[in-house]
Amino acid sequence: MLLAIDCGNTNIVFALFEADSKIAEWRLETVARRPADEYFIALCHILETQKLYYTDIEHCILASVVPDVTQNLIRFCEERLAVEPMVVGEDNIDLGLDVQTDDPAQVGADRLVNAVAVAKAGHVPAIILDFGTATTFDVVLSASPKSGKQAIYAGGVIAPGVHRSVEALVAAAAKLPSLVVDSFDDKLPVLGKSTESAMKSGVLWGYVGLIDGILSRLKAEPELAAAKVIGTGGLAALFAPHISTIDRVDSELTMNGLFEIFNRNTKDNRG
């Protein structure tokens, strides 16, 4: 059984794979000082509901963008599960990507994992739109057969995330109420008639405008004119109905990428 871990700035997502199927998934808030024992307790609770045991876990793969948490997760795998995790970003891990950025080491592990998933599915060229702590746009292009790589990670765009923008706005303006971004009316008017409706309009139509604008500029590049736009992340399904340029939403993108990277780096050992 494989345990895949995706550690982001806001949440850590865990998924269990048996053969080629995901059998369980859960998430915890990302906390820098959370000890290994807390991860272990949460894991045991999930396994109990599935009538499984932690000793069934033979492999782990980890992608993390939070260095302080990474080490605790590695200890969790090594000390509680007795498994040495495969860590995305380490030199011995082959992603099958030609990372064409000024400093490949600075590219977030989650963005590279998503690119691997898109390349594996054959959706290249592509623009990956990830609604996370940041709103990111990542460009994946076809690689030359001679390169030995599955695809090219060509770079991307990083904009403020929706939740963080709302939090910053509320914190800076004393009279603005807290706003929960959980749904938008299909016919939400641009003109707000209350403080809350004006804020919702700003969040929805503001980000729709931002996303449409960046995508139109990216698609103006000749190699991206026919690129598929794939939405992922927590708010993708919420925004997608209002953004016609999104071709599809894939909530499993990161976990599929982790699964592919694990298989790519163990296929020789597994026959």
C-alpha positions as a Markdown table, in Angstrom:
| # | Residue | x | y | z |
|---|---|---|---|---|
| 1 | Met | 0.0 | 0.0 | 0.0 |
| 2 | Leu | 1.3 | 3.5 | -0.9 |
| 3 | Leu | 0.8 | 6.6 | 1.2 |
| 4 | Ala | 1.0 | 9.8 | -0.8 |
| 5 | Ile | 1.4 | 13.2 | 1.0 |
| 6 | Asp | 0.9 | 16.6 | -0.5 |
| 7 | Cys | 1.9 | 19.3 | 2.0 |
| 8 | Gly | 0.8 | 22.8 | 1.0 |
| 9 | Asn | 0.9 | 26.1 | 2.9 |
| 10 | Thr | -2.7 | 25.7 | 4.1 |
| 11 | Asn | -3.5 | 22.0 | 4.2 |
| 12 | Ile | -1.7 | 18.6 | 4.1 |
| 13 | Val | -3.5 | 16.0 | 2.0 |
| 14 | Phe | -2.9 | 12.3 | 2.6 |
| 15 | Ala | -4.1 | 9.6 | 0.2 |
| 16 | Leu | -3.8 | 5.8 | 0.4 |
| 17 | Phe | -3.4 | 3.8 | -2.8 |
| 18 | Glu | -3.9 | 0.0 | -3.1 |
| 19 | Ala | -2.7 | -1.2 | -6.5 |
| 20 | Asp | -4.0 | 1.4 | -9.0 |
| 21 | Ser | -6.9 | 2.7 | -6.8 |
| 22 | Lys | -7.1 | 5.4 | -4.2 |
| 23 | Ile | -8.9 | 3.9 | -1.2 |
| 24 | Ala | -8.8 | 6.8 | 1.3 |
| 25 | Glu | -8.0 | 10.5 | 1.5 |
| 26 | Trp | -8.0 | 13.0 | 4.4 |
| 27 | Arg | -6.5 | 16.4 | 5.2 |
| 28 | Leu | -5.0 | 18.2 | 8.1 |
| 29 | Glu | -4.3 | 21.9 | 8.6 |
| 30 | Thr | -0.7 | 22.7 | 7.9 |
| 31 | Val | 0.9 | 23.4 | 11.3 |
| 32 | Ala | 4.7 | 23.9 | 11.5 |
| 33 | Arg | 5.2 | 22.3 | 14.9 |
| 34 | Arg | 2.8 | 19.4 | 14.6 |
| 35 | Pro | 4.7 | 16.4 | 15.9 |
| 36 | Ala | 5.0 | 13.0 | 14.1 |
| 37 | Asp | 2.7 | 11.4 | 16.6 |
| 38 | Glu | -0.3 | 13.6 | 15.6 |
| 39 | Tyr | 0.0 | 12.5 | 12.0 |
| 40 | Phe | 0.2 | 8.9 | 13.2 |
| 41 | Ile | -2.9 | 9.2 | 15.3 |
| 42 | Ala | -4.9 | 10.7 | 12.4 |
| 43 | Leu | -3.6 | 7.9 | 10.1 |
| 44 | Cys | -4.6 | 5.2 | 12.5 |
| 45 | His | -8.1 | 6.6 | 12.8 |
| 46 | Ile | -8.6 | 6.6 | 9.0 |
| 47 | Leu | -7.2 | 3.1 | 8.6 |
| 48 | Glu | -9.5 | 1.9 | 11.3 |
| 49 | Thr | -12.5 | 3.0 | 9.3 |
| 50 | Gln | -11.2 | 1.1 | 6.3 |
| 51 | Lys | -10.3 | -2.0 | 8.4 |
| 52 | Leu | -6.6 | -1.6 | 7.5 |
| 53 | Tyr | -3.4 | -1.3 | 9.5 |
| 54 | Tyr | -0.5 | 1.1 | 9.3 |
| 55 | Thr | 1.8 | -1.9 | 8.9 |
| 56 | Asp | 0.1 | -2.4 | 5.5 |
| 57 | Ile | 1.9 | 0.7 | 4.2 |
| 58 | Glu | 5.0 | -0.3 | 2.3 |
| 59 | His | 5.8 | 2.9 | 0.5 |
| 60 | Cys | 5.5 | 6.7 | 0.9 |
| 61 | Ile | 5.9 | 9.6 | -1.4 |
| 62 | Leu | 6.0 | 13.2 | -0.3 |
| 63 | Ala | 5.7 | 16.6 | -2.0 |
| 64 | Ser | 6.0 | 19.6 | 0.3 |
| 65 | Val | 6.4 | 23.4 | -0.1 |
| 66 | Val | 6.8 | 24.0 | 3.6 |
| 67 | Pro | 10.3 | 23.1 | 4.7 |
| 68 | Asp | 9.6 | 23.3 | 8.4 |
| 69 | Val | 6.8 | 20.7 | 8.0 |
| 70 | Thr | 8.7 | 18.5 | 5.6 |
| 71 | Gln | 11.1 | 17.3 | 8.2 |
| 72 | Asn | 8.3 | 16.3 | 10.6 |
| 73 | Leu | 6.6 | 14.4 | 7.8 |
| 74 | Ile | 9.8 | 12.6 | 6.9 |
| 75 | Arg | 10.2 | 11.6 | 10.6 |
| 76 | Phe | 6.6 | 10.5 | 10.7 |
| 77 | Cys | 7.2 | 8.1 | 7.7 |
| 78 | Glu | 10.6 | 6.9 | 9.0 |
| 79 | Glu | 9.9 | 6.6 | 12.7 |
| 80 | Arg | 6.2 | 5.7 | 12.9 |
| 81 | Leu | 5.7 | 3.8 | 9.6 |
| 82 | Ala | 9.3 | 2.4 | 9.2 |
| 83 | Val | 9.3 | 3.5 | 5.6 |
| 84 | Glu | 11.8 | 5.8 | 3.9 |
| 85 | Pro | 9.7 | 8.3 | 1.9 |
| 86 | Met | 10.4 | 9.3 | -1.7 |
| 87 | Val | 10.7 | 13.1 | -1.5 |
| 88 | Val | 9.8 | 15.1 | -4.7 |
| 89 | Gly | 12.7 | 17.5 | -5.4 |
| 90 | Glu | 15.5 | 15.4 | -4.2 |
| 91 | Asp | 18.2 | 14.8 | -6.8 |
| 92 | Asn | 17.6 | 11.1 | -7.2 |
| 93 | Ile | 13.9 | 11.5 | -8.1 |
| 94 | Asp | 13.1 | 11.5 | -11.8 |
| 95 | Leu | 10.1 | 13.6 | -12.7 |
| 96 | Gly | 10.4 | 13.1 | -16.5 |
| 97 | Leu | 10.3 | 16.9 | -16.9 |
| 98 | Asp | 12.6 | 19.3 | -18.5 |
| 99 | Val | 12.3 | 22.2 | -16.2 |
| 100 | Gln | 13.1 | 25.3 | -18.2 |
| 101 | Thr | 13.2 | 28.0 | -15.6 |
| 102 | Asp | 16.0 | 30.3 | -14.4 |
| 103 | Asp | 16.3 | 28.3 | -11.1 |
| 104 | Pro | 14.5 | 24.9 | -11.2 |
| 105 | Ala | 15.1 | 24.4 | -7.5 |
| 106 | Gln | 12.7 | 27.3 | -6.7 |
| 107 | Val | 9.7 | 25.8 | -8.5 |
| 108 | Gly | 7.2 | 24.5 | -5.9 |
| 109 | Ala | 7.0 | 20.7 | -5.7 |
| 110 | Asp | 3.2 | 20.8 | -6.1 |
| 111 | Arg | 3.5 | 22.7 | -9.4 |
| 112 | Leu | 5.9 | 20.1 | -10.8 |
| 113 | Val | 3.7 | 17.2 | -9.6 |
| 114 | Asn | 0.7 | 18.7 | -11.3 |
| 115 | Ala | 2.8 | 19.1 | -14.5 |
| 116 | Val | 3.7 | 15.4 | -14.3 |
| 117 | Ala | 0.0 | 14.4 | -14.0 |
| 118 | Val | -0.9 | 16.5 | -17.0 |
| 119 | Ala | 1.9 | 15.1 | -19.1 |
| 120 | Lys | 1.0 | 11.5 | -18.2 |
| 121 | Ala | -2.6 | 12.1 | -19.2 |
| 122 | Gly | -1.4 | 13.4 | -22.6 |
| 123 | His | -3.0 | 16.9 | -22.1 |
| 124 | Val | 0.0 | 18.8 | -23.5 |
| 125 | Pro | 0.3 | 21.7 | -24.2 |
| 126 | Ala | -1.6 | 22.8 | -21.1 |
| 127 | Ile | -2.0 | 25.6 | -18.7 |
| 128 | Ile | -2.7 | 24.4 | -15.1 |
| 129 | Leu | -4.7 | 26.8 | -13.1 |
| 130 | Asp | -4.4 | 26.0 | -9.4 |
| 131 | Phe | -6.6 | 27.7 | -6.8 |
| 132 | Gly | -4.5 | 27.2 | -3.7 |
| 133 | Thr | -2.9 | 29.5 | -1.1 |
| 134 | Ala | -1.7 | 31.3 | -4.2 |
| 135 | Thr | -3.5 | 31.3 | -7.6 |
| 136 | Thr | -0.9 | 29.8 | -10.0 |
| 137 | Phe | -0.8 | 29.3 | -13.7 |
| 138 | Asp | 1.7 | 26.7 | -14.9 |
| 139 | Val | 2.7 | 26.0 | -18.5 |
| 140 | Val | 3.4 | 22.5 | -19.7 |
| 141 | Leu | 4.7 | 21.9 | -23.3 |
| 142 | Ser | 5.6 | 18.9 | -25.4 |
| 143 | Ala | 9.2 | 17.8 | -25.1 |
| 144 | Ser | 11.4 | 16.6 | -28.0 |
| 145 | Pro | 11.5 | 12.8 | -28.3 |
| 146 | Lys | 15.3 | 13.1 | -28.3 |
| 147 | Ser | 15.3 | 14.7 | -24.9 |
| 148 | Gly | 14.1 | 11.6 | -23.1 |
| 149 | Lys | 11.7 | 13.7 | -21.1 |
| 150 | Gln | 7.9 | 13.4 | -21.0 |
| 151 | Ala | 7.2 | 17.1 | -21.1 |
| 152 | Ile | 8.6 | 20.6 | -20.6 |
| 153 | Tyr | 7.7 | 22.7 | -17.5 |
| 154 | Ala | 8.1 | 26.1 | -19.1 |
| 155 | Gly | 7.3 | 28.4 | -16.2 |
| 156 | Gly | 4.2 | 30.1 | -14.8 |
| 157 | Val | 2.5 | 33.0 | -13.1 |
| 158 | Ile | 1.8 | 33.4 | -9.4 |
| 159 | Ala | -1.0 | 35.7 | -8.2 |
| 160 | Pro | -2.4 | 36.1 | -4.6 |
| 161 | Gly | -4.8 | 33.3 | -3.6 |
| 162 | Val | -8.5 | 34.0 | -3.1 |
| 163 | His | -8.7 | 33.2 | 0.6 |
| 164 | Arg | -5.6 | 35.1 | 1.4 |
| 165 | Ser | -6.8 | 38.2 | -0.5 |
| 166 | Val | -10.1 | 38.2 | 1.4 |
| 167 | Glu | -8.3 | 37.8 | 4.7 |
| 168 | Ala | -5.9 | 40.7 | 3.9 |
| 169 | Leu | -8.8 | 42.9 | 2.9 |
| 170 | Val | -10.8 | 42.2 | 6.0 |
| 171 | Ala | -7.7 | 42.7 | 8.2 |
| 172 | Ala | -6.9 | 46.0 | 6.7 |
| 173 | Ala | -10.4 | 47.5 | 6.6 |
| 174 | Ala | -11.9 | 47.9 | 10.1 |
| 175 | Lys | -15.6 | 48.1 | 8.9 |
| 176 | Leu | -15.5 | 45.2 | 6.5 |
| 177 | Pro | -17.1 | 41.9 | 7.8 |
| 178 | Ser | -15.6 | 38.5 | 7.5 |
| 179 | Leu | -16.5 | 36.8 | 4.2 |
| 180 | Val | -16.8 | 33.0 | 3.7 |
| 181 | Val | -16.0 | 32.1 | 0.1 |
| 182 | Asp | -18.2 | 29.0 | -0.3 |
| 183 | Ser | -20.6 | 29.8 | -3.1 |
| 184 | Phe | -21.5 | 32.4 | -5.7 |
| 185 | Asp | -24.9 | 33.0 | -7.3 |
| 186 | Asp | -24.9 | 32.2 | -11.0 |
| 187 | Lys | -26.3 | 35.6 | -11.6 |
| 188 | Leu | -24.4 | 37.6 | -9.0 |
| 189 | Pro | -24.6 | 41.2 | -10.1 |
| 190 | Val | -21.4 | 43.3 | -10.5 |
| 191 | Leu | -23.1 | 46.1 | -8.6 |
| 192 | Gly | -23.3 | 45.3 | -4.9 |
| 193 | Lys | -26.3 | 46.6 | -2.9 |
| 194 | Ser | -24.7 | 45.7 | 0.5 |
| 195 | Thr | -21.2 | 45.5 | 1.9 |
| 196 | Glu | -21.3 | 41.7 | 1.7 |
| 197 | Ser | -22.6 | 41.5 | -1.8 |
| 198 | Ala | -20.1 | 44.2 | -2.9 |
| 199 | Met | -17.3 | 42.1 | -1.4 |
| 200 | Lys | -18.6 | 38.9 | -3.1 |
| 201 | Ser | -18.7 | 40.8 | -6.4 |
| 202 | Gly | -15.2 | 42.0 | -6.0 |
| 203 | Val | -14.0 | 38.4 | -5.2 |
| 204 | Leu | -15.9 | 36.7 | -7.9 |
| 205 | Trp | -15.6 | 39.1 | -10.8 |
| 206 | Gly | -12.3 | 40.4 | -9.7 |
| 207 | Tyr | -10.7 | 37.0 | -9.9 |
| 208 | Val | -12.6 | 36.1 | -13.1 |
| 209 | Gly | -11.2 | 39.2 | -14.7 |
| 210 | Leu | -7.7 | 38.4 | -13.3 |
| 211 | Ile | -7.8 | 34.8 | -14.6 |
| 212 | Asp | -9.3 | 35.6 | -18.0 |
| 213 | Gly | -6.7 | 38.4 | -18.5 |
| 214 | Ile | -3.7 | 36.2 | -17.6 |
| 215 | Leu | -5.0 | 33.3 | -19.7 |
| 216 | Ser | -5.7 | 35.5 | -22.7 |
| 217 | Arg | -2.1 | 36.8 | -22.6 |
| 218 | Leu | -0.7 | 33.3 | -22.2 |
| 219 | Lys | -2.8 | 31.9 | -25.0 |
| 220 | Ala | -1.5 | 34.8 | -27.2 |
| 221 | Glu | 1.8 | 32.9 | -27.3 |
| 222 | Pro | 1.9 | 30.7 | -30.4 |
| 223 | Glu | 2.8 | 27.5 | -28.6 |
| 224 | Leu | -0.1 | 28.0 | -26.2 |
| 225 | Ala | -2.9 | 28.9 | -28.6 |
| 226 | Ala | -4.3 | 25.4 | -28.5 |
| 227 | Ala | -3.4 | 24.7 | -24.9 |
| 228 | Lys | -6.0 | 23.1 | -22.6 |
| 229 | Val | -6.7 | 25.0 | -19.4 |
| 230 | Ile | -7.0 | 22.6 | -16.4 |
| 231 | Gly | -8.4 | 23.8 | -13.1 |
| 232 | Thr | -7.5 | 22.3 | -9.8 |
| 233 | Gly | -7.3 | 23.2 | -6.2 |
| 234 | Gly | -10.0 | 23.8 | -3.6 |
| 235 | Leu | -11.8 | 26.6 | -5.3 |
| 236 | Ala | -11.6 | 25.4 | -8.9 |
| 237 | Ala | -15.1 | 23.9 | -9.0 |
| 238 | Leu | -16.5 | 27.1 | -7.5 |
| 239 | Phe | -14.9 | 29.4 | -10.1 |
| 240 | Ala | -15.0 | 27.2 | -13.2 |
| 241 | Pro | -18.7 | 27.8 | -14.0 |
| 242 | His | -17.9 | 31.6 | -14.3 |
| 243 | Ile | -14.7 | 31.2 | -16.4 |
| 244 | Ser | -15.3 | 29.9 | -19.9 |
| 245 | Thr | -11.6 | 29.5 | -20.6 |
| 246 | Ile | -11.3 | 26.6 | -18.2 |
| 247 | Asp | -11.6 | 23.4 | -20.2 |
| 248 | Arg | -12.0 | 21.0 | -17.3 |
| 249 | Val | -11.5 | 20.7 | -13.5 |
| 250 | Asp | -9.4 | 17.9 | -12.1 |
| 251 | Ser | -9.4 | 17.7 | -8.3 |
| 252 | Glu | -7.2 | 14.6 | -8.4 |
| 253 | Leu | -4.4 | 16.2 | -10.3 |
| 254 | Thr | -1.8 | 16.4 | -7.6 |
| 255 | Met | -2.4 | 12.9 | -6.2 |
| 256 | Asn | -2.3 | 11.4 | -9.7 |
| 257 | Gly | 1.0 | 13.1 | -10.2 |
| 258 | Leu | 2.4 | 11.7 | -7.0 |
| 259 | Phe | 1.2 | 8.3 | -8.0 |
| 260 | Glu | 2.9 | 8.6 | -11.4 |
| 261 | Ile | 6.2 | 9.8 | -10.0 |
| 262 | Phe | 6.2 | 6.9 | -7.5 |
| 263 | Asn | 5.6 | 4.4 | -10.4 |
| 264 | Arg | 8.2 | 6.1 | -12.6 |
| 265 | Asn | 10.9 | 5.8 | -9.9 |
| 266 | Thr | 10.1 | 2.3 | -8.8 |
| 267 | Lys | 9.1 | 0.5 | -12.1 |
| 268 | Asp | 12.6 | -1.0 | -12.5 |
| 269 | Asn | 12.4 | -2.5 | -9.0 |
| 270 | Arg | 8.9 | -3.7 | -9.4 |
| 271 | Gly | 9.4 | -5.3 | -12.8 |
